[in-house]
């Protein structure tokens, strides 16, 4: 699908997030890591909140994590998602010590629990956009 | 910590009709609410020299309202880029500005066509700009979805139940039934809550606040001046604003918050009570920010009305009803009166402390708590008559 026919919100990558989205297109999950103290952070941002260094590196993430919380959305809130309801939305504690959110795939809503092992997978949404999704570990 | 105990007072409150379609501009709403607050106080516009508001790109700036009111000498104007978290901050800021000599009489307002115009809960701007590029593309777009994640965590950690959420919804509606300006006045039962449409688990329709067109305004002045005006002064006993670490890039962003089983209230409670010189047990009526039913439960814990995790039990058995141990949201709250982003809670607290709340009046109310915010940052006031 091209961006022209895609009816969901498209992320406009900026100077901070572009490496994240570029890696997504290659089906890789990358995270920011402070070049000075090594603290990992997400979402992408310009400064390390531990040591205030702006020296930023990107690291390959394992994609492994655990469910932190979740909700099942029966309302779309945006017309583009009406055909996808219900949405299972998950916040994941990644093994790298940061959280991210994404839609779940193949996760039984009844079986969801805090701490459930999961992994990050990738779905091509358009020719230029790949989104992370969460699958059972 | 707040060091201005009893030095400043709310001398006037004003509001417009609350509706789902005002049919007028936001500037009209804002100007009308401010004018009503001045009339309530018995103060002329020529005496007002400060205006403070908060906006989510859905309102009009303070200078426009100053112009609309014909203020001859506005010398203090602030527009906070904020949501309900700032509903009490604006009043704290008004008192601080007067203390600093920047103004003498300050109007605070919140105005929005929140249903017929920009719908804050309806999907923000339906874009994925800025920090929302990491949520919106997944369909995670609106506050009910975000808060549901917090509530889920609280339910699992503490055993909080949907019936306990329902107790908050029923209480607010019971109060709204006695409030002529409330948008939703038809009483509901726990069964109505249980059978309401599921929107975003665990929230049903009745767990989520209204969307409203309307405006509220509050006039803050020195205690001495307030005593010369038309209404009984309502003194600002305590005020606090803040939150914990990692408050996020905007109100929606709480991805780094330490744990979603508690919110800002835990972090500002000490400041609030120490500044006010009273504690939770002294509160006669509490207007708790209720964008969601769950938000009330977690703030009752945070502000010390019960231990962490016990807010669900606290709201049951009539404890938060008008004749209960801690009457809450006597106007109906955001859930049933209107969503004026928390400033309507201040209006209600003032009316309660003046003894002007009619059929919903809490007898002998002397000390009121108002809170504002539900997530990583917020504000609160302790008021007395």
Interface residues (C-beta under 8 A of the other chain):
Chain A: X8 X9 X10 X11 X12 X13 X14 X17 X42 X43 X45 X49 X68 X69 X70 X71 X72 X73 X74 X75 X76 X77 X78 X80 X81 X84 X87 X89 X91 X98 X99 X100 X101 X102 X103 X113 X114 X125 X129 X131
Chain B: X122 X123 X126 X127 X128 X129 X131 X132 X133 X134 X135 X136 X137 X138 X139 X140 X141 X142 X144 X145 X148 X149 X150 X152 X153 X156 X197 X198 X199 X200 X201 X202 X246 X249 X253 X255 X256 X260
